């Protein structure tokens, strides 16, 4: 009974990883140990709010949107130092971010790949230039309206966000293949 309940709670993308993706990665890269097979460690969603210098309430609105998208309460990021040209003072709230792990991470990636990205106008796939050389991938989204959780009528301004996927892969090639097998639609050209 307990195992049946646990199996139902497992995110769809995690099951796909366990059942097919892991085996394909072992075949392609020749890993000797299951612990060598790359996995996704965490997903960090960061939303910078440039207009927060004029109105600090904008950060709270962005944090509310990010909470709806991720299903987790975001933390408010503050400026480390003052920058006079941008009218930023030290410790001024300038954005928000959330770190997703385990179940929430897989559920968010599933919604990103299958719901949000297909809603992008003239979508031809995501760029492969977002890899950092160590197997991590960052993707920029133009606005929060791609996610169905956001009510179109309540949005005052489109805010972009960066979605960083931290993997245990040693190279970009391994990470690209991992994300590709999990459904990330990379551009072919």
C-alpha positions as a Markdown table, in Angstrom:
| # | Residue | x | y | z |
|---|---|---|---|---|
| 1 | Unk | 0.0 | 0.0 | 0.0 |
| 2 | Unk | 2.8 | 2.5 | 1.0 |
| 3 | Unk | 4.7 | 1.7 | -2.2 |
| 4 | Unk | 1.6 | 2.2 | -4.4 |
| 5 | Unk | 1.1 | 5.7 | -2.8 |
| 6 | Unk | 4.8 | 6.5 | -3.2 |
| 7 | Unk | 4.8 | 5.5 | -6.9 |
| 8 | Unk | 1.8 | 7.7 | -7.6 |
| 9 | Unk | 3.6 | 10.7 | -6.1 |
| 10 | Unk | 6.7 | 10.3 | -8.3 |
| 11 | Unk | 6.8 | 13.1 | -10.9 |
| 12 | Unk | 6.4 | 12.0 | -14.5 |
| 13 | Unk | 9.8 | 13.3 | -15.6 |
| 14 | Unk | 11.6 | 11.5 | -12.8 |
| 15 | Unk | 10.0 | 8.2 | -13.9 |
| 16 | Unk | 11.1 | 8.9 | -17.5 |
| 17 | Unk | 14.6 | 9.5 | -16.2 |
| 18 | Unk | 14.7 | 6.3 | -14.2 |
| 19 | Unk | 13.1 | 4.1 | -16.8 |
| 20 | Unk | 14.6 | 5.2 | -20.1 |
| 21 | Unk | 17.0 | 8.2 | -19.9 |
| 22 | Unk | 19.5 | 6.7 | -17.5 |
| 23 | Unk | 19.9 | 3.5 | -19.6 |
| 24 | Unk | 20.3 | 5.5 | -22.8 |
| 25 | Unk | 23.1 | 7.6 | -21.2 |
| 26 | Unk | 24.9 | 4.5 | -20.0 |
| 27 | Unk | 24.8 | 3.1 | -23.5 |
| 28 | Unk | 26.0 | 6.3 | -25.2 |
| 29 | Unk | 28.7 | 7.3 | -22.8 |
| 30 | Unk | 29.7 | 3.9 | -21.4 |
| 31 | Unk | 29.4 | 4.6 | -17.7 |
| 32 | Unk | 30.6 | 1.8 | -15.5 |
| 33 | Unk | 28.6 | 2.8 | -12.3 |
| 34 | Unk | 25.1 | 4.1 | -11.9 |
| 35 | Unk | 26.5 | 7.0 | -9.8 |
| 36 | Unk | 28.4 | 8.3 | -12.8 |
| 37 | Unk | 25.2 | 8.8 | -14.8 |
| 38 | Unk | 24.4 | 12.6 | -14.9 |
| 39 | Unk | 21.3 | 13.8 | -13.1 |
| 40 | Unk | 19.8 | 17.2 | -12.6 |
| 41 | Unk | 20.8 | 18.5 | -9.1 |
| 42 | Unk | 18.7 | 21.7 | -8.9 |
| 43 | Unk | 16.9 | 24.3 | -10.9 |
| 44 | Unk | 17.4 | 28.0 | -9.9 |
| 45 | Unk | 14.8 | 30.5 | -11.3 |
| 46 | Unk | 16.0 | 34.1 | -11.0 |
| 47 | Unk | 13.9 | 37.2 | -11.8 |
| 48 | Unk | 15.6 | 40.6 | -11.8 |
| 49 | Unk | 13.3 | 43.6 | -11.3 |
| 50 | Unk | 15.0 | 46.7 | -12.7 |
| 51 | Unk | 12.1 | 49.0 | -12.0 |
| 52 | Unk | 12.5 | 48.2 | -8.3 |
| 53 | Unk | 14.7 | 51.3 | -7.9 |
| 54 | Unk | 11.7 | 53.5 | -8.3 |
| 55 | Unk | 9.1 | 51.3 | -6.6 |
| 56 | Unk | 10.2 | 48.5 | -4.2 |
| 57 | Unk | 6.6 | 47.0 | -4.3 |
| 58 | Unk | 7.4 | 45.7 | -7.8 |
| 59 | Unk | 9.7 | 43.1 | -6.2 |
| 60 | Unk | 6.8 | 41.8 | -4.1 |
| 61 | Unk | 4.7 | 41.5 | -7.3 |
| 62 | Unk | 7.5 | 39.6 | -9.1 |
| 63 | Unk | 8.0 | 37.3 | -6.0 |
| 64 | Unk | 4.2 | 36.5 | -6.1 |
| 65 | Unk | 4.4 | 35.6 | -9.8 |
| 66 | Unk | 7.5 | 33.4 | -9.1 |
| 67 | Unk | 5.8 | 31.7 | -6.2 |
| 68 | Unk | 2.9 | 30.8 | -8.5 |
| 69 | Unk | 5.2 | 29.5 | -11.2 |
| 70 | Unk | 7.5 | 27.5 | -9.0 |
| 71 | Unk | 5.2 | 26.4 | -6.2 |
| 72 | Unk | 7.7 | 27.6 | -3.6 |
| 73 | Unk | 8.2 | 30.9 | -1.8 |
| 74 | Unk | 11.1 | 32.9 | -3.4 |
| 75 | Unk | 13.7 | 34.8 | -1.5 |
| 76 | Unk | 14.2 | 38.5 | -2.2 |
| 77 | Unk | 17.7 | 39.3 | -3.6 |
| 78 | Unk | 19.3 | 42.6 | -2.5 |
| 79 | Unk | 22.0 | 44.8 | -4.0 |
| 80 | Unk | 25.4 | 44.0 | -2.6 |
| 81 | Unk | 26.8 | 47.5 | -3.3 |
| 82 | Unk | 25.5 | 50.9 | -4.3 |
| 83 | Unk | 25.6 | 51.9 | -8.0 |
| 84 | Unk | 24.8 | 55.6 | -8.4 |
| 85 | Unk | 24.3 | 55.5 | -12.2 |
| 86 | Unk | 21.4 | 53.0 | -11.8 |
| 87 | Unk | 20.1 | 54.7 | -8.6 |
| 88 | Unk | 20.7 | 51.5 | -6.6 |
| 89 | Unk | 21.6 | 51.7 | -3.0 |
| 90 | Unk | 23.2 | 48.9 | -0.9 |
| 91 | Unk | 20.7 | 46.3 | 0.4 |
| 92 | Unk | 18.0 | 47.6 | -1.9 |
| 93 | Unk | 15.6 | 44.8 | -3.1 |
| 94 | Unk | 16.3 | 44.3 | -6.8 |
| 95 | Unk | 14.9 | 40.8 | -7.6 |
| 96 | Unk | 13.9 | 37.4 | -6.4 |
| 97 | Unk | 15.0 | 33.8 | -6.9 |
| 98 | Unk | 13.9 | 30.3 | -6.0 |
| 99 | Unk | 15.9 | 27.1 | -5.9 |
| 100 | Unk | 14.0 | 23.9 | -6.7 |
| 101 | Unk | 15.1 | 20.4 | -5.8 |
| 102 | Unk | 13.7 | 16.9 | -6.0 |
| 103 | Unk | 9.9 | 16.6 | -6.7 |
| 104 | Unk | 9.3 | 20.3 | -7.3 |
| 105 | Unk | 12.2 | 20.5 | -9.7 |
| 106 | Unk | 11.0 | 17.7 | -11.9 |
| 107 | Unk | 7.4 | 19.0 | -11.9 |
| 108 | Unk | 8.7 | 22.5 | -12.9 |
| 109 | Unk | 10.9 | 21.1 | -15.7 |
| 110 | Unk | 8.0 | 19.1 | -17.0 |
| 111 | Unk | 5.8 | 22.2 | -17.1 |
| 112 | Unk | 8.6 | 24.2 | -18.7 |
| 113 | Unk | 9.3 | 21.7 | -21.5 |
| 114 | Unk | 5.7 | 20.6 | -22.2 |
| 115 | Unk | 3.6 | 23.7 | -21.5 |
| 116 | Unk | 5.6 | 27.0 | -21.3 |
| 117 | Unk | 8.2 | 26.6 | -24.1 |
| 118 | Unk | 5.6 | 25.5 | -26.8 |
| 119 | Unk | 3.7 | 28.7 | -26.0 |
| 120 | Unk | 6.6 | 30.9 | -27.2 |
| 121 | Unk | 5.7 | 32.6 | -30.5 |
| 122 | Unk | 7.6 | 31.4 | -33.5 |
| 123 | Unk | 9.4 | 28.8 | -31.3 |
| 124 | Unk | 12.2 | 27.0 | -33.1 |
| 125 | Unk | 13.9 | 25.4 | -30.1 |
| 126 | Unk | 16.1 | 26.7 | -27.3 |
| 127 | Unk | 19.7 | 27.8 | -27.9 |
| 128 | Unk | 22.6 | 25.4 | -27.2 |
| 129 | Unk | 24.8 | 28.4 | -26.3 |
| 130 | Unk | 23.5 | 28.5 | -22.7 |
| 131 | Unk | 26.0 | 25.8 | -21.4 |
| 132 | Unk | 28.8 | 27.0 | -19.1 |
| 133 | Unk | 31.5 | 24.5 | -19.9 |
| 134 | Unk | 30.9 | 22.4 | -16.7 |
| 135 | Unk | 27.6 | 20.8 | -17.7 |
| 136 | Unk | 25.1 | 23.4 | -16.4 |
| 137 | Unk | 22.6 | 25.1 | -18.6 |
| 138 | Unk | 20.9 | 28.5 | -18.4 |
| 139 | Unk | 17.8 | 29.5 | -20.4 |
| 140 | Unk | 16.3 | 33.0 | -20.6 |
| 141 | Unk | 12.6 | 33.5 | -20.8 |
| 142 | Unk | 11.1 | 36.8 | -21.9 |
| 143 | Unk | 8.0 | 36.9 | -19.8 |
| 144 | Unk | 6.1 | 35.1 | -17.1 |
| 145 | Unk | 2.9 | 34.7 | -19.1 |
| 146 | Unk | 4.3 | 31.5 | -20.7 |
| 147 | Unk | 3.1 | 29.7 | -17.6 |
| 148 | Unk | -0.6 | 29.0 | -17.2 |
| 149 | Unk | -0.5 | 29.7 | -13.5 |
| 150 | Unk | -0.2 | 33.4 | -14.2 |
| 151 | Unk | -3.4 | 35.3 | -14.7 |
| 152 | Unk | -3.1 | 37.5 | -17.8 |
| 153 | Unk | -5.4 | 40.1 | -16.3 |
| 154 | Unk | -3.4 | 40.7 | -13.2 |
| 155 | Unk | 0.0 | 41.2 | -14.9 |
| 156 | Unk | 1.2 | 44.8 | -14.8 |
| 157 | Unk | 4.4 | 44.3 | -16.8 |
| 158 | Unk | 6.1 | 41.4 | -18.6 |
| 159 | Unk | 9.1 | 40.3 | -16.5 |
| 160 | Unk | 11.7 | 37.9 | -17.9 |
| 161 | Unk | 13.6 | 35.3 | -15.9 |
| 162 | Unk | 16.6 | 33.0 | -16.1 |
| 163 | Unk | 16.2 | 29.3 | -15.5 |
| 164 | Unk | 19.5 | 27.6 | -14.6 |
| 165 | Unk | 19.7 | 23.8 | -14.5 |
| 166 | Unk | 22.6 | 22.5 | -12.5 |
| 167 | Unk | 23.5 | 18.9 | -13.5 |
| 168 | Unk | 26.1 | 16.4 | -12.2 |
| 169 | Unk | 27.4 | 16.0 | -15.8 |
| 170 | Unk | 31.2 | 16.6 | -16.3 |
| 171 | Unk | 30.9 | 18.0 | -19.8 |
| 172 | Unk | 28.4 | 20.1 | -21.8 |
| 173 | Unk | 27.9 | 17.2 | -24.3 |
| 174 | Unk | 26.7 | 14.9 | -21.5 |
| 175 | Unk | 24.4 | 17.6 | -20.0 |
| 176 | Unk | 23.0 | 18.5 | -23.5 |
| 177 | Unk | 22.2 | 14.8 | -24.1 |
| 178 | Unk | 20.6 | 14.5 | -20.6 |
| 179 | Unk | 18.4 | 17.5 | -21.1 |
| 180 | Unk | 17.5 | 16.4 | -24.7 |
| 181 | Unk | 16.4 | 13.0 | -23.5 |
| 182 | Unk | 14.3 | 14.7 | -20.8 |
| 183 | Unk | 12.5 | 16.6 | -23.6 |
| 184 | Unk | 14.3 | 19.9 | -23.8 |
| 185 | Unk | 13.8 | 21.1 | -27.4 |
| 186 | Unk | 17.2 | 22.3 | -28.6 |
| 187 | Unk | 17.6 | 24.1 | -31.9 |
| 188 | Unk | 19.1 | 21.8 | -34.6 |
| 189 | Unk | 21.0 | 24.6 | -36.4 |
